[in-house]
Amino acid sequence: MTRNTLDELKTTYRVLHRHLTEYPDLMDSSFLDDLQQHLQNHATQGGVDIADHGQWDAWLGNEVVACEVRLSGRKG
């Protein structure tokens, strides 16, 4: 992953994460796990609290959405 820029990795993660319900095999893939861990390490080093979904989303470049809103559309 070191040959890619951080912005490229963030974009890749956002796209993959957005389509997890369409491709459930991605959820357990080592690639997505490795990518997420890599990004979380960078975010943490930059002072981002990755447990705070708003901070994590903002750092990734996602629109920040309240957890209540985010969870309202989920099945389960």
C-alpha positions as CSV (number, residue, x, y, z in Angstrom):
1,M,0.0,0.0,0.0
2,T,3.0,2.2,0.3
3,R,3.0,2.9,-3.5
4,N,-0.3,4.6,-3.3
5,T,-1.0,8.0,-2.0
6,L,-3.1,8.4,1.2
7,D,-5.8,10.1,-0.8
8,E,-6.0,7.2,-3.2
9,L,-6.3,4.8,-0.3
10,K,-9.0,6.8,1.3
11,T,-11.0,6.9,-2.0
12,T,-10.6,3.2,-2.4
13,Y,-11.8,2.6,1.1
14,R,-14.8,4.9,0.8
15,V,-15.9,3.2,-2.4
16,L,-15.4,-0.3,-1.1
17,H,-17.1,0.5,2.2
18,R,-20.1,2.1,0.5
19,H,-20.7,-1.1,-1.5
20,L,-20.2,-3.7,1.3
21,T,-23.9,-4.8,1.2
22,E,-23.6,-5.5,-2.6
23,Y,-20.3,-7.5,-2.1
24,P,-20.5,-9.1,1.4
25,D,-17.3,-11.1,0.7
26,L,-15.4,-7.8,1.1
27,M,-16.4,-7.6,4.7
28,D,-14.1,-10.5,5.7
29,S,-11.4,-9.9,3.1
30,S,-7.8,-9.5,4.4
31,F,-7.4,-6.6,1.8
32,L,-10.1,-4.5,3.4
33,D,-8.9,-5.4,6.9
34,D,-5.4,-4.3,5.9
35,L,-6.5,-1.2,4.2
36,Q,-8.7,-0.1,7.2
37,Q,-5.9,-0.8,9.7
38,H,-3.4,1.1,7.5
39,L,-5.8,4.1,7.3
40,Q,-6.7,3.9,11.0
41,N,-3.0,4.0,11.9
42,H,-2.5,7.1,9.8
43,A,-5.6,8.8,11.3
44,T,-4.5,8.0,14.8
45,Q,-1.0,9.4,14.2
46,G,-2.7,12.6,13.0
47,G,-4.7,12.9,16.2
48,V,-8.0,11.5,15.0
49,D,-10.1,9.5,17.5
50,I,-11.1,6.6,15.2
51,A,-13.7,5.5,17.7
52,D,-15.6,8.7,17.0
53,H,-17.4,8.0,13.7
54,G,-17.7,11.7,12.9
55,Q,-14.0,12.3,13.2
56,W,-13.2,9.1,11.3
57,D,-15.7,10.0,8.5
58,A,-14.3,13.5,8.2
59,W,-10.8,12.3,8.0
60,L,-11.7,9.8,5.3
61,G,-13.4,12.6,3.3
62,N,-17.0,11.3,3.9
63,E,-19.9,13.5,4.7
64,V,-20.3,13.5,8.4
65,V,-23.7,12.0,9.3
66,A,-25.0,11.4,12.9
67,C,-25.0,7.8,14.0
68,E,-28.8,7.9,14.4
69,V,-29.2,8.9,10.8
70,R,-26.6,6.4,9.5
71,L,-28.2,3.5,11.4
72,S,-31.8,4.3,10.5
73,G,-31.5,2.9,7.0
74,R,-29.8,-0.4,8.0
75,K,-31.5,-3.7,7.9
76,G,-31.4,-5.9,11.0
